[in-house]
């Protein structure tokens, strides 16, 4: 498209701080991330490092729109100046408009109006299609730039009118534009793919270094044209290690990973992945042996007004070990409990869905856990799988019941403890819209170009800046965190930092409080992934804490962000 439009690239700065706090017991998980990708830099303790520019690899997929001069429609104005001649009425015969527009944020776009005209005083009016208009004065051929932010996502007709009073002429050009952001629509947990029984694809394991597809758009009550989908992806019947990558069908497979596994494991992980133009998501098995894949949907994103996202500092709502949020004591085999989310502890009433980190610990035997809307039927879909004695966590996005409650079902025949941390919620009143990115690697402490080694015990790394340095309106990030090369037990916490970038630069930052919630847990020798919907807090800084007593390697991949402007 012609003209200039604001451009934005993902810029992340990384630093590390030594932590000196006592150990508090946490929870756990399991499974090897993909190979190191782009090198990143890490600063000395307490000093911000040079920015890591992921550039094109992580650029938002902004749309452009164009309407050429040939689409200009001219009409003669009635009346005009007294005594106007026929030649005046036929003047400025080449008067025309060229329109170019491009998305700049989730809700905003830039418009470039190129006016083709003889030397004459002109009036220009932009009708943005949502009841708002802008007026400008111009003279002769010129290029005018304007911007607009839509209160609601959707498709709009932008109409530009140029009036030439001296020549009793007016031209109009218009086109359809669409906001770039996507809102969330909750969907009752439903199985879309199970290669074990042929649900959604041919029956049979996915071959080593092969792939399968899962139909999303136009499947069941999911409409065609959805932009992204929330899937709980499970790999099972594994005989060797590897990882699975989810990506839009018809695009190049990224080098990032979503689910990591070892031989004999059944490993779930939540993914938020863009949907291909034909409505499919591709799942690539990057292991040396065939595997079975299961995909359960709990919601999707669409470019129409639905539910926006509101991230929050992770807060514990349920812990059966303490009787928090439900009865004290393990959730029995084949039993269910319900708990209130909406209207409690800063979560408003009227939410449509909630983003959670759910952990199972101390299970008596193997089984699975299903999270579903309060009062609803127990689904066939599962959220996490566990073995006896294992501690495992998984991110969950689930609709809430009409009363703001969710339910948790233990699919095992014996009891287990359950912990639920709330990390955010979706509602009609929340304004942050999802902006998918081409996946990119933010942090990989294994990379030879990383000069500071693994994430040290009781330390944290922080990232800051986000989308365009200094820009406000980025509420949170969709990340996949992976811990590997573990030599003991521990857990990772991800939380917003209370300090500003300037405080870190001035060395006036206060020591952040240690988070009380866990994102993922590990035991010696395990590689563990988990999706994180990380709040950017008040300062745009996200902390990654190693809460264990041994060093670990940390890999962080970014898949998108939430933007409220």
LUMLUM-171978 format. One record per residue (C-alpha): x negated, y, z; residue in one letter. Coordinates in steps of 0.5 Angstrom, whole numbers, padded with zeros to 4 digits, always signed. Example, Ala and Ser with C-alpha at 12.3 -4.5 7.8 and 13.67 -1.06 7.14 Angstrom:
BEGIN
-0025-0009+0016A/-0027-0002+0014S/
REM end
This chain:
BEGIN
+0000+0000+0000X/-0002+0007-0001X/-0004+0012+0004X/-0007+0011+0011X/-0004+0008+0016X/-0006+0007+0024X/-0010+0000+0024X/-0011-0004+0030X/-0016-0009+0032X/-0017-0014+0038X/-0023-0011+0043X/-0024-0015+0049X/-0030-0013+0054X/-0032-0018+0059X/-0036-0018+0065X/-0037-0022+0071X/-0037-0021+0079X/-0039-0025+0085X/-0034-0027+0089X/-0035-0029+0097X/-0029-0031+0100X/-0027-0038+0103X/-0024-0044+0100X/-0017-0045+0100X/-0014-0051+0098X/-0011-0051+0091X/-0008-0056+0086X/-0010-0060+0079X/-0009-0062+0071X/-0013-0066+0066X/-0017-0067+0059X/-0024-0063+0052X/-0024-0056+0048X/-0026-0055+0041X/-0033-0053+0039X/-0035-0046+0041X/-0033-0041+0036X/-0035-0034+0036X/-0041-0032+0041X/-0039-0027+0046X/-0043-0022+0051X/-0042-0022+0059X/-0045-0016+0063X/-0049-0016+0069X/-0045-0017+0075X/-0041-0011+0077X/-0042-0008+0070X/-0038-0008+0064X/-0041-0011+0058X/-0040-0009+0050X/-0034-0010+0047X/-0032-0017+0044X/-0029-0015+0037X/-0025-0021+0034X/-0023-0016+0028X/-0019-0020+0023X/-0019-0026+0026X/-0014-0024+0031X/-0011-0018+0028X/-0004-0017+0029X/+0000-0019+0023X/+0003-0012+0021X/+0008-0012+0015X/+0008-0007+0010X/+0014-0004+0006X/+0014+0000-0001X/+0019+0003-0005X/+0016+0006-0012X/+0018+0013-0015X/+0023+0009-0020X/+0028+0008-0015X/+0029+0015-0013X/+0036+0017-0015X/+0037+0025-0017X/+0043+0029-0017X/+0045+0036-0018X/+0047+0040-0013X/+0054+0044-0013X/+0053+0052-0013X/+0046+0054-0012X/+0044+0062-0013X/+0049+0067-0016X/+0048+0067-0023X/+0044+0061-0023X/+0042+0059-0030X/+0043+0052-0034X/+0035+0052-0034X/+0035+0053-0027X/+0040+0047-0025X/+0035+0043-0030X/+0029+0045-0027X/+0024+0040-0024X/+0025+0034-0028X/+0020+0030-0025X/+0022+0031-0018X/+0021+0024-0015X/+0019+0020-0008X/+0014+0014-0007X/+0015+0011+0000X/+0010+0007+0004X/+0011+0004+0011X/+0007+0000+0016X/+0008-0003+0023X/+0004+0000+0028X/+0007-0003+0034X/+0012-0008+0036X/+0017-0003+0036X/+0014+0003+0031X/+0012+0004+0024X/+0008+0010+0020X/+0012+0012+0014X/+0008+0016+0008X/+0012+0020+0004X/+0009+0022-0003X/+0013+0028-0006X/+0012+0029-0014X/+0015+0036-0015X/+0014+0042-0019X/+0011+0048-0015X/+0018+0050-0011X/+0020+0050-0004X/+0023+0044-0001X/+0027+0041+0005X/+0025+0034+0007X/+0029+0029+0011X/+0028+0023+0014X/+0034+0018+0016X/+0031+0013+0020X/+0037+0008+0020X/+0038+0008+0027X/+0042+0015+0028X/+0035+0019+0029X/+0033+0024+0023X/+0027+0028+0022X/+0026+0035+0018X/+0020+0038+0015X/+0019+0043+0010X/+0014+0042+0004X/+0012+0046-0002X/+0011+0042-0009X/+0007+0035-0010X/+0005+0033-0003X/+0004+0027+0002X/+0008+0027+0008X/+0006+0023+0014X/+0011+0021+0020X/+0012+0016+0025X/+0018+0013+0029X/+0019+0008+0035X/+0026+0004+0035X/+0029+0003+0041X/+0031-0004+0039X/+0028-0009+0034X/+0031-0011+0028X/+0032-0009+0020X/+0033-0002+0019X/+0035+0002+0012X/+0030+0008+0012X/+0033+0014+0007X/+0028+0020+0005X/+0032+0026+0002X/+0028+0032-0002X/+0032+0038-0003X/+0030+0043-0008X/+0035+0049-0007X/+0032+0053-0013X/+0033+0048-0018X/+0039+0046-0015X/+0036+0039-0015X/+0036+0033-0010X/+0033+0026-0010X/+0034+0020-0005X/+0029+0014-0004X/+0031+0009+0001X/+0028+0002+0003X/+0029-0004+0008X/+0024-0004+0014X/+0023-0009+0020X/+0020-0008+0026X/+0014-0013+0028X/+0016-0015+0035X/+0020-0021+0037X/+0024-0022+0042X/+0026-0029+0046X/+0032-0033+0045X/+0032-0039+0051X/+0034-0046+0048X/+0036-0052+0052X/+0030-0056+0053X/+0031-0061+0047X/+0026-0066+0044X/+0024-0064+0036X/+0019-0069+0035X/+0017-0076+0038X/+0012-0080+0033X/+0013-0086+0038X/+0021-0087+0035X/+0021-0083+0029X/+0024-0077+0032X/+0023-0071+0027X/+0018-0075+0023X/+0016-0081+0021X/+0015-0087+0026X/+0008-0088+0028X/+0001-0085+0031X/-0002-0079+0028X/-0008-0081+0024X/-0015-0079+0027X/-0016-0072+0024X/-0010-0072+0021X/-0003-0068+0022X/+0004-0068+0023X/+0010-0063+0022X/+0015-0061+0027X/+0021-0057+0024X/+0023-0051+0028X/+0027-0046+0024X/+0034-0049+0021X/+0033-0055+0026X/+0040-0056+0030X/+0042-0049+0033X/+0035-0046+0032X/+0036-0041+0026X/+0032-0040+0020X/+0027-0035+0020X/+0025-0035+0027X/+0018-0032+0028X/+0015-0036+0033X/+0017-0042+0038X/+0016-0045+0045X/+0014-0052+0045X/+0012-0057+0050X/+0007-0061+0047X/+0005-0068+0049X/-0001-0072+0047X/+0000-0080+0049X/-0002-0087+0047X/-0010-0084+0047X/-0016-0089+0046X/-0021-0083+0045X/-0022-0076+0047X/-0020-0070+0042X/-0016-0064+0042X/-0009-0062+0038X/-0008-0055+0035X/-0002-0052+0033X/-0001-0047+0028X/+0004-0045+0023X/+0005-0049+0017X/+0002-0047+0010X/-0004-0043+0014X/-0011-0045+0015X/-0012-0049+0021X/-0015-0045+0027X/-0022-0047+0031X/-0018-0046+0037X/-0015-0052+0041X/-0008-0053+0045X/-0008-0059+0048X/-0014-0063+0050X/-0015-0071+0052X/-0019-0077+0054X/-0018-0084+0053X/-0012-0087+0056X/-0009-0080+0058X/-0002-0077+0057X/-0003-0070+0057X/+0002-0064+0056X/+0001-0057+0055X/+0006-0051+0053X/+0004-0047+0046X/+0007-0041+0043X/+0006-0042+0036X/+0008-0038+0030X/+0013-0041+0025X/+0011-0042+0018X/+0015-0039+0012X/+0019-0046+0011X/+0021-0047+0018X/+0015-0052+0020X/+0010-0052+0025X/+0004-0056+0024X/+0000-0061+0029X/-0007-0063+0028X/-0010-0069+0031X/-0018-0067+0032X/-0020-0073+0035X/-0023-0080+0033X/-0017-0084+0034X/-0010-0084+0033X/-0005-0081+0038X/+0003-0080+0039X/+0005-0073+0039X/+0012-0071+0043X/+0014-0064+0042X/+0020-0061+0046X/+0023-0054+0045X/+0025-0049+0050X/+0026-0043+0046X/+0024-0039+0040X/+0023-0032+0038X/+0026-0027+0033X/+0026-0020+0030X/+0033-0018+0033X/+0034-0016+0039X/+0035-0021+0044X/+0031-0022+0051X/+0024-0018+0052X/+0019-0020+0057X/+0017-0018+0064X/+0010-0021+0066X/+0009-0020+0074X/+0003-0022+0079X/+0004-0030+0080X/+0008-0031+0086X/+0010-0038+0089X/+0017-0039+0089X/+0017-0047+0091X/+0012-0051+0095X/+0016-0058+0098X/+0010-0059+0102X/+0012-0053+0106X/+0019-0052+0105X/+0019-0046+0101X/+0025-0045+0096X/+0027-0052+0097X/+0027-0058+0103X/+0021-0059+0106X/+0018-0066+0104X/+0017-0069+0097X/+0022-0069+0092X/+0024-0077+0091X/+0024-0081+0086X/+0030-0080+0080X/+0032-0074+0085X/+0033-0067+0083X/+0033-0060+0087X/+0035-0053+0085X/+0032-0047+0087X/+0034-0039+0086X/+0030-0035+0081X/+0034-0029+0079X/+0035-0024+0084X/+0029-0026+0089X/+0022-0023+0090X/+0022-0018+0085X/+0025-0022+0079X/+0032-0018+0077X/+0039-0021+0077X/+0041-0023+0070X/+0035-0026+0067X/+0036-0031+0061X/+0029-0035+0062X/+0023-0035+0067X/+0016-0037+0065X/+0013-0041+0071X/+0007-0045+0072X/+0009-0052+0075X/+0005-0057+0079X/+0005-0064+0081X/+0001-0066+0087X/+0001-0072+0091X/+0005-0077+0087X/+0006-0084+0089X/+0007-0087+0082X/+0006-0085+0075X/+0012-0081+0072X/+0014-0074+0069X/+0018-0068+0071X/+0023-0064+0067X/+0025-0057+0069X/+0032-0055+0066X/+0037-0049+0067X/+0041-0050+0074X/+0047-0054+0074X/+0045-0056+0067X/+0045-0064+0065X/+0038-0067+0066X/+0034-0067+0059X/+0031-0072+0055X/+0025-0067+0055X/+0019-0067+0060X/+0015-0062+0062X/+0009-0065+0065X/+0007-0072+0066X/+0003-0075+0072X/-0001-0081+0075X/-0001-0084+0082X/-0005-0079+0086X/-0006-0074+0081X/-0005-0066+0081X/-0003-0063+0075X/+0000-0057+0073X/+0003-0054+0066X/+0006-0048+0064X/+0014-0048+0063X/+0018-0043+0060X/+0026-0045+0061X/+0033-0042+0061X/+0036-0040+0068X/+0043-0042+0069X/+0048-0037+0070X/+0047-0036+0077X/+0039-0035+0076X/+0037-0042+0078X/+0033-0047+0075X/+0033-0055+0077X/+0027-0060+0077X/+0028-0067+0076X/+0023-0072+0078X/+0023-0078+0073X/+0018-0083+0077X/+0021-0088+0082X/+0017-0085+0088X/+0016-0078+0091X/+0012-0073+0089X/+0010-0066+0092X/+0012-0060+0087X/+0010-0053+0087X/+0013-0047+0082X/+0009-0040+0081X/+0013-0035+0077X/+0009-0031+0072X/+0014-0027+0069X/+0021-0027+0066X/+0026-0025+0060X/+0032-0021+0060X/+0036-0016+0056X/+0033-0011+0060X/+0026-0012+0059X/+0022-0009+0053X/+0016-0012+0052X/+0016-0016+0045X/+0012-0022+0043X/+0006-0020+0038X/+0003-0027+0035X/-0004-0026+0033X/-0009-0031+0029X/-0012-0035+0034X/-0018-0033+0037X/-0024-0035+0042X/-0025-0029+0047X/-0029-0033+0052X/-0034-0039+0051X/-0039-0040+0057X/-0042-0046+0053X/-0044-0042+0047X/-0052-0041+0047X/-0050-0033+0045X/-0047-0033+0052X/-0053-0031+0056X/-0050-0032+0063X/-0049-0039+0064X/-0042-0042+0067X/-0037-0039+0071X/-0040-0039+0078X/-0037-0042+0084X/-0033-0037+0088X/-0034-0032+0082X/-0029-0029+0077X/-0030-0026+0070X/-0025-0020+0068X/-0023-0018+0061X/-0021-0011+0059X/-0018-0006+0054X/-0014-0011+0050X/-0011-0008+0043X/-0014-0002+0042X/-0018+0001+0047X/-0014+0006+0052X/-0008+0004+0049X/-0002+0003+0053X/+0004-0001+0052X/+0001-0008+0052X/+0004-0011+0058X/+0001-0018+0058X/-0003-0024+0054X/-0001-0031+0051X/-0008-0035+0053X/-0010-0042+0053X/-0015-0043+0059X/-0020-0049+0059X/-0024-0051+0064X/-0030-0056+0062X/-0036-0059+0065X/-0034-0060+0072X/-0038-0063+0077X/-0033-0063+0083X/-0026-0061+0085X/-0023-0054+0084X/-0018-0049+0081X/-0017-0043+0076X/-0013-0037+0078X/-0011-0032+0073X/-0009-0025+0075X/-0009-0018+0074X/-0014-0014+0077X/-0012-0008+0081X/-0018-0003+0079X/-0019+0001+0073X/-0024+0000+0068X/-0027+0007+0070X/-0028+0005+0077X/-0032-0001+0075X/-0036+0003+0071X/-0037+0008+0077X/-0038+0002+0081X/-0033+0005+0086X/-0028-0001+0084X/-0026-0005+0091X/-0026-0012+0091X/-0020-0015+0088X/-0016-0020+0093X/-0016-0027+0091X/-0010-0030+0088X/-0006-0034+0092X/-0003-0038+0086X/-0007-0043+0081X/-0007-0044+0074X/-0010-0050+0073X/-0014-0055+0077X/-0019-0060+0076X/-0023-0066+0078X/-0030-0068+0077X/-0032-0070+0070X/-0025-0067+0067X/-0023-0062+0062X/-0017-0059+0063X/-0013-0054+0059X/-0007-0050+0061X/-0003-0044+0057X/-0003-0037+0061X/+0002-0031+0060X/-0003-0027+0064X/+0000-0020+0066X/-0005-0014+0064X/-0003-0011+0071X/-0003-0003+0071X/-0010-0002+0069X/-0010-0007+0063X/-0015-0012+0066X/-0015-0019+0067X/-0019-0023+0072X/-0021-0031+0071X/-0023-0034+0078X/-0027-0040+0079X/-0024-0042+0086X/-0028-0048+0087X/-0035-0049+0090X/-0039-0052+0083X/-0040-0048+0077X/-0035-0049+0071X/-0035-0048+0064X/-0029-0043+0062X/-0026-0043+0055X/-0021-0037+0053X/-0017-0037+0047X/-0012-0032+0045X/-0005-0033+0041X/-0001-0026+0042X/+0001-0021+0047X/+0007-0017+0049X/+0008-0010+0047X/+0013-0005+0050X/+0013+0000+0045X/
REM end
